[in-house]
Amino acid sequence: MQKYVINGGRKLEGIIDVQGSKNASLPILAASILNGGINIIHDIPSIADVAIMLDILKGLGCNVVTEGKTVSIDSSTINNTHVSDELVSLMRSSFILLGALLSKNEEVIFSYPGGCTIGRRPIDIHLKALREMGAEISELCGYIICKASKLKGADISLDFPSVGATENIILAAVKAQGQTVIRNAAKEPEIVDLQGYLNSIGAVVSGAGTDTIYIEGVSALHDTQYHIMKDRIVAGTYIAACNMTGGDVLLKGINKEMLGAIYPVMASAGAILKSDDSGVRVKSNAKVLPIGRITTMPYPGFPTDMQPQITTMLSIADGVSVVKETIFENRFRYIAQLQKMGTDIITEGNSVLIKGVKRLHGAKVYAEDLRAGAALIMAALKANERSEVYGINFVKRGYDNIEGVLAQVGADITLSD
């Protein structure tokens, strides 16, 4: 079983070129089937979730070529509408292909998606919206069967600002007949990036980043080249790790605006931050400061994908902090692993009470989801002894060569069998 072996206690110092965004790459790759042509997409991260999405596209008949961080997709050769059951079971984000496929085909068959076990992520909100656009949807033996001779624009109000549902509706609406309006839409920067890509192929999408998005259906799209945005969650992870270890790191390609709520929270925890044209420089203060209460919320609130990392950083703060999770009900499962390393964290329902400790010690720990894996690596970087982090398949879903990135800024971390 592969693992990360980490000898902690070293400061992180140097320059990190932040990878392209996982959560922007996946919907944009899914959208590449819409134009029936050439898509050259730059700064795609080399992560497991992207590899799965590219395998799905190949299975649909797309011609896919990867050269470094650039992926070329020719979607003119699509000849299949049944997405591989095995691949769908590995990644929940695969479900965003449904809207794009249904906009091009009269029938699409999908099995229920898989992914990290951090809580319920119901797809009913997706299916309700597609029905409002004229799709006929049935379920049979674990499959979702969607039929639509032609999707029609609709005025759709989401019960919750779901990122996945917002993306699925946008993709379904690009070639639908008439205008589609999404109210209570998710506002994440990755949706703004999806809008940018779609408009680059000739779609007419506006309002991304606000709670109301407008899509005017078009009949034809064209080829494009596009650069993916940087990954704000990966950047936030490295900021937290630097602040926790007493380091000094420049994160290239990112800025204060991209980080959103992550930036002021990290500053409140004692990180000295400076954002300019070169990126964001993070320099650790003498100690991590406690934060009275942090609550995860949909964007522009503090992201749930940074909750494990901020909790881990606050585990060595000079005082008491409270973190409340409002998005996923199972996102504190990693706490038991942190406790092996000497943290004083108590789970109370959907909140944790964190009493900072002076030191962490090495341990064998096991990640059960992507962001928890990153958090355990952070803890191991701070611990004074050797740690072994297992479950690295989860980490590889979203972090491009995390062991290499951390090693180049001074961490003693290796990937071992």
Buried (B, 14 or more C-beta within 10 A) or exposed (E): EEBBBBBBBBBBBBEBEBBBBBBBBBBBBBBBBBBBBBBBBEBBBBBBBBBBBBBBBBBBBBBBEBEEBBBBBBBBEBEEBBBBEEBBBBBBBBBBBBBBBBBBBEBBBBBBBBBBEBBEBEBEBBBBBBBBBBBEBEEEEEEBBBBBEEBBBBEBEBEEBBBBBBBBBBBBBBBBBEBBBBEBBBBBBBBBBBBBBBBBBBBBBEBBBEBBBBBBBBEEBEBBEBBBBBBBBBBBBBBBBBBBBBBBBBBEBBBBEBBBBBBEBBBEBBBEBEBEEEBBBBBBEEBBBBBEEBBBBBBEBBBBBBBBBBBBBBBBBEBBBBBBBBBBEEBBBBBEBBBBBBBEBEBEEBBBEBBBBEEBBBBEBBBBBBBBBBBBBBBBBBBEBBBBBBBBBBBBBBBBBBBEBBBBBBBBBEBEE
